[in-house]
Amino acid sequence: MTKLIHEQWSSQMVFILAATGSAVGLGNIWRFSYMVGESGGAAFVLLYLGCVLLIGMPVLLAEWILGRRGQSNPINTMAKLAREGGRTQAWILIGLSGILAAFLILSFYSVIGGWSLAYILSTVTGTFTDQDAEAVGEHFNSLLGSPGVLLLWHTAFMVLVVGIVARGVTKGLEAAVRTLMPALVILLALLVVYGMTTGHFGEALRFMFSPDWGAVTGEVVIAAMGQAFFTLSLGMGIMMAYGSYLGRDVKLVSTAGTVIVLDTVVALLAGMAIFPIVFLHGLSPGEGPGLIFVTLPIAFGNITGGVILGLIFFLLLTFAALTSAISLLEPVVEFVQERSPFSRVWSTVAAAICIWALGIAALMSFNVWDFPILFGLNVFDLLDTFTSRFLLPLTGLGAVVFAAWFLDRESVRQELAMGTTGTMLWNVVARFVAPIGVVIVFVSAFL
């Protein structure tokens, strides 16, 4: 039976920090800034923001609307709203796929979070000091090739996540984001200040912001659309779960705008911090995950104060991973707590153990189980591909379609509080533009 007591965020600002923390993840630290630099600079930023407004923001608002109307976990929310609107109960599949996506993503995300913890230790012990590319690359390969070591760090990361989420919304999630988000910004600012002293800050700014409309191709447009969708933690049940803790005093539209701005600013600041260091050492900015775990450690190991800078960076990376990880665990815990006799603590432990166990299979994909199991993919890649290409876009699409087409119009108007003109604009974008954009992102993944 569903429990009747449902916690709420203590303030709009805390909710903004939590939603932004969920959006700011490992991908923000390297992927977005690199995409900006390689895809037209300021031209890409403007294109991305346009896609956010037309695709990301409508889906984000849809998930918050559903969550606040339902005041429960995503599955119960969809069941309640479908029942109240006389719709088929098949709509609960939207909530189910969101929770499943969060469950699967956290299983391998925790493995990567464990890497960031491991690199904090490696940095402070001087492992990267005076090392060349071959030695740093070998260190990373050694980490991936050691299932016992990966299990240790994967477990340590999950313990940190459980320790936060088990304490509930106010004492756990709120307390964490109140600490982690300001700390993340401070650490990022310190790295940006250092970047200004390298003599390559201007080069980094030109790489990221020089507008080049000639670089904007159809592929770049689709990449911007995909980034706009995925960067806001959409389709994972997260924003629906977070929305269920929202009070009536929170203004959804302005809050969504704030979260989008903060998420984008953090991503761009990360580029301003990282790329001056990369260019200082003549390294490649296009290494993907290798930029974080191979390229940058080379730089940190060969500059004055590199240990301190490396420590700051990998703390920053860990904080970003934690704020996203706690948001991934939350919808799963909310579901278990509301659909079982378990307390908050035991709901968290039960959910985390299952996720942790699947994570073991994911981390073993880099060593003893490094072979294809389905569609030519190992466990880690299969989890990543299935969630990013299928579950996330389909869940987000279902949420915006239900909110725009099947939810009571008066309920939507009350939730948005945008007036007649604003509501009409929402109807056009959420009913037609956003769904078409999500479908394009979904289809393009297979082309």
Protein Blocks (a to p, Z undefined) as FASTA:
>chain_A
ZZfbdcddfbfklmmmmmmmmmmcfklmmmmmmmmmmnopjmmmmmmmmmmmmmmmmmmm
mmmmmmmmnopafklmmmmmmmmnopafklmmmmmmmmmmmmmmmmmmmmmmmmmmmmmm
mmmnommgopafklmmmmmmmmmmmmklmmmmmmmmmmmmmmmmmnojmlmmmmmmmmmm
mmmmmmmmmmmmmmmmnopmmmmmmmmmmccfklmcfklmmmmmmmmmmmnogaklmmmm
mmmmpcfklcfklmmmmmmmmmmmmmmmmmmmmmmmmmmnopafklojmlmmmmmmmmmm
mcghklmmmmmmmmmmmmmmmmmmmmmmmmmmmmmmmmccbdfklmmmmmmmmmmmmmmm
mmmmmmmmmccfbghiafklmmmmmmmmmmmmmmmmmmmmmmmmmgcfklmmmmnonojm
lmmmmmmmmmmmmmmmmmmmmmmmmZZ
